[in-house]
Amino acid sequence: MLMLTDELLDAFEKELREQERASATVEKYMRDLRAFGSYAGEGEITKQVVLDYKAYLQKRYATASVNSTLSSLGAFFAFCERRDLCVKRIKQQKNVFVAKEKELSRAEYERLLNAALEKGNRRLYLLMQTVCACGIRVSELQFITVEAVKRGYADIACKGKRRRVYLPGELCRQLRAYLKATGIVSGTVFVTRSGKPLDRSNIWSDMKKLCQAARVSEEKVFPHNLRHLFARTYYSIHKDIVRLADILGHSAIDTTRIYTMESGDIHRKQINRLGLVRC
């Protein structure tokens, strides 16, 4: 009999951390499990309960979100040696285009930067440029240190891999001026007033506050979308997806392809330019 107890969840979280999973990944798994626990209650976890939860999720969330949650549950059941409770993920035809309402454009990015400056939030202004110009994950901002700014590159360790990320010269110049103005002499550049590195929720909240002034839909404004903009911009110029995968820290090219997806508008223009329809 399997029941979702606090002790079992704590043991699973400890196992994930001992496996050196990224903090964001651990938090995501635990968040998914607690949501499942709220649905399932204090009774026994059966295959039918999991199937019912899958159906419940399908009515409320996109397929990708449902599958992501099912993966979290699957990892937990494997940990508990109850693979019989795992359910199949939802099959979905591969989409080669990203939804236009979620694609952050270069012009919208520029408006977000202007809005940050107008609100006097230079830290956010530089943080967004750092993520977007370097293509890093928001969890990797901790590796953008005073020392990295001086060197012009940051050595990032994430998900069991290490890679070197180079910082654009103009970005370094602006970060040096920011460090001088704030009196930060060592350690992480983007910190709270108490000196702690900014976390994902802080950054998310600050970015959302820019939406109205920047005239950008809230659906498009979140830290990871800046990384996507970097990937699309890089690929549009260099057309080198293998090198882009290295820069982003991806093990699989298929993951990188997701980052380079664009809305159907560009594809439509390319098709029209082929001139294969007689006038």
C-alpha positions in Angstrom: 0.0 0.0 0.0 1.4 3.4 -1.0 0.3 6.6 0.8 1.7 10.1 0.1 3.2 11.0 3.5 5.4 13.9 4.4 8.2 11.5 5.4 8.1 9.8 2.0 8.1 13.1 0.2 11.1 14.3 2.3 12.9 11.1 1.4 12.3 11.5 -2.3 13.4 15.1 -2.2 16.6 14.0 -0.4 17.2 11.4 -3.1 16.8 14.0 -5.9 19.3 16.3 -4.2 21.8 13.5 -3.7 21.5 12.9 -7.5 22.6 16.5 -7.9 19.4 17.5 -9.7 19.1 21.2 -10.4 17.3 23.1 -7.6 14.6 24.2 -10.0 14.0 20.6 -11.1 13.7 19.4 -7.5 11.3 22.2 -6.7 9.2 21.4 -9.8 9.0 17.7 -8.9 7.9 18.5 -5.3 5.4 21.1 -6.4 3.8 18.5 -8.8 3.7 15.9 -6.0 2.1 18.2 -3.5 -0.6 19.2 -6.0 -1.2 15.5 -6.6 -1.4 14.9 -2.9 -4.0 17.6 -2.5 -6.1 15.9 -5.2 -5.6 12.3 -3.9 -6.1 13.1 -0.2 -4.8 10.8 2.6 -6.0 7.5 1.2 -4.1 4.8 -0.7 -2.6 5.7 -4.0 -4.0 3.3 -6.6 -3.6 3.1 -10.4 -7.2 4.4 -10.7 -6.4 7.4 -8.6 -3.5 8.3 -10.9 -5.7 7.7 -14.0 -8.4 10.0 -12.6 -5.8 12.7 -11.9 -4.5 12.4 -15.4 -8.0 13.0 -16.7 -8.5 15.9 -14.3 -5.3 17.5 -15.6 -6.3 17.1 -19.2 -9.4 19.2 -18.7 -7.4 22.0 -17.2 -3.9 22.2 -18.8 -2.1 21.9 -22.0 -0.8 18.5 -23.1 2.9 19.5 -22.4 2.1 20.5 -18.9 0.1 17.3 -18.2 3.0 15.2 -19.5 5.5 17.1 -17.4 3.4 16.4 -14.3 3.1 12.7 -15.2 6.9 12.5 -15.5 7.2 13.9 -12.0 4.8 11.3 -10.7 6.6 8.6 -12.6 9.9 9.5 -11.0 8.3 9.3 -7.6 6.7 6.0 -8.2 10.0 4.6 -9.5 11.6 5.8 -6.3 9.0 4.0 -4.3 9.5 0.9 -6.4 5.8 1.1 -7.6 6.2 1.4 -11.3 2.9 -0.3 -11.6 1.3 3.1 -10.7 2.9 4.9 -13.7 0.5 6.0 -16.4 1.3 6.7 -20.1 1.9 10.2 -21.2 -0.4 11.8 -23.8 0.8 11.4 -27.4 1.1 14.6 -29.2 2.0 15.4 -32.8 5.2 17.4 -33.0 4.5 21.1 -33.5 7.0 22.9 -35.7 5.6 26.4 -34.8 5.4 28.2 -31.5 2.1 30.0 -30.7 2.4 33.6 -31.7 0.7 34.8 -28.5 3.7 33.3 -26.6 6.6 34.4 -28.8 8.4 37.4 -27.4 9.6 39.6 -30.3 12.7 41.7 -30.4 10.6 44.9 -30.4 8.7 43.7 -27.3 12.0 42.9 -25.6 13.2 46.4 -26.3 10.0 47.9 -24.8 10.5 45.8 -21.6 14.0 47.2 -21.3 12.7 50.7 -21.7 10.0 50.1 -19.1 12.5 48.9 -16.6 14.6 52.0 -17.1 11.5 54.3 -16.8 10.7 52.6 -13.5 14.2 53.2 -12.3 14.9 49.4 -12.0 18.4 49.3 -13.5 19.1 45.9 -11.8 16.2 44.3 -13.7 17.2 46.2 -16.9 20.7 44.6 -16.8 19.5 41.3 -15.6 17.1 40.9 -18.6 19.9 41.8 -20.9 22.3 39.3 -19.3 19.9 36.4 -19.7 18.9 37.4 -23.2 22.4 38.3 -24.5 24.0 35.2 -23.1 21.2 32.7 -23.4 21.5 31.4 -19.9 18.9 29.9 -17.6 17.6 32.1 -14.8 18.9 29.6 -12.4 22.4 30.2 -13.8 22.4 33.9 -12.9 24.3 33.0 -9.8 27.3 32.3 -11.9 27.4 35.8 -13.3 29.7 37.1 -10.6 32.0 40.2 -10.2 34.9 38.0 -11.1 33.1 36.7 -14.3 32.4 40.3 -15.4 36.1 41.1 -14.9 37.1 38.1 -17.0 34.5 38.5 -19.6 33.1 35.0 -19.2 31.4 32.8 -16.7 32.0 29.1 -16.0 28.6 27.5 -15.4 27.9 24.2 -13.7 24.4 23.0 -14.2 22.6 19.6 -14.4 25.9 17.8 -14.0 27.6 19.6 -16.9 30.0 22.5 -17.2 30.2 25.1 -19.9 31.8 28.5 -20.5 29.5 31.4 -21.4 31.1 34.6 -22.8 29.6 38.0 -21.9 29.3 40.6 -24.6 31.8 43.5 -24.1 29.1 46.2 -23.9 27.3 44.2 -21.3 30.5 43.9 -19.2 31.0 47.6 -19.4 27.5 48.3 -18.1 27.8 45.7 -15.4 31.1 47.2 -14.2 29.4 50.6 -13.9 26.5 49.0 -12.0 28.8 47.2 -9.6 30.7 50.4 -8.9 27.4 52.3 -8.3 26.0 49.6 -5.9 29.3 48.8 -4.1 29.2 45.1 -4.9 32.9 44.0 -4.9 32.6 40.2 -5.0 30.2 37.3 -5.6 27.0 37.2 -7.5 26.0 40.4 -9.4 22.3 40.2 -9.1 21.4 40.1 -5.4 18.7 41.4 -3.1 19.3 44.3 -0.6 20.4 41.7 2.0 23.0 40.3 -0.4 21.2 37.1 -1.4 21.0 36.0 -5.0 17.7 36.9 -6.6 15.4 33.8 -7.0 13.1 32.9 -9.8 10.0 34.3 -8.1 11.6 37.7 -7.5 12.5 38.0 -11.1 9.2 36.7 -12.4 7.3 39.2 -10.3 9.5 42.2 -11.3 9.1 41.3 -15.0 5.4 41.1 -14.8 5.2 44.6 -13.4 6.6 45.9 -16.7 3.9 44.4 -18.9 1.4 47.3 -18.9 4.0 50.0 -19.4 5.8 48.0 -22.1 2.5 47.1 -23.8 3.4 43.4 -23.8 1.1 40.5 -23.0 1.8 38.9 -19.7 1.8 35.5 -21.4 5.0 36.4 -23.1 6.8 37.9 -20.1 8.8 35.4 -18.1 12.6 34.9 -17.7 12.9 31.8 -19.8 11.4 33.5 -22.8 14.5 35.7 -22.9 16.5 32.5 -23.4 14.2 31.5 -26.3 14.7 35.0 -27.9 18.5 34.5 -27.7 18.2 31.1 -29.4 16.0 32.3 -32.2 18.2 35.3 -32.8 21.4 33.3 -32.8 20.0 30.7 -35.1 18.5 33.2 -37.6 22.0 34.7 -38.0 24.4 31.7 -37.8 22.2 28.7 -38.8 24.4 26.5 -36.6 22.1 24.4 -34.3 24.9 22.2 -33.1 26.9 25.2 -31.8 23.7 26.7 -30.4 23.1 23.5 -28.4 26.5 23.8 -26.9 25.9 27.4 -25.9 22.6 26.6 -24.3 24.0 23.6 -22.5 21.7 21.1 -24.2 22.6 17.4 -24.5 20.1 16.8 -27.3 19.6 18.7 -30.5 15.9 18.0 -30.4 15.7 20.2 -27.2 17.5 23.0 -29.1 15.0 22.8 -32.0 12.2 23.7 -29.5 14.0 26.9 -28.7 14.4 27.9 -32.4 10.7 27.5 -33.2 9.1 30.6 -34.5 5.5 31.5 -35.3 4.0 30.5 -38.6 4.2 34.1 -39.9 7.8 33.8 -40.9 7.2 30.4 -42.6 4.2 32.0 -44.5 6.4 34.8 -45.8 9.1 32.3 -46.8 6.6 30.2 -48.7 5.2 33.3 -50.5 8.7 34.3 -51.6 9.2 31.0 -53.4 7.1 32.2 -56.3 5.8 28.8 -57.3 2.2 30.0 -57.9 1.6 31.5 -61.3 0.0 35.0 -61.3 
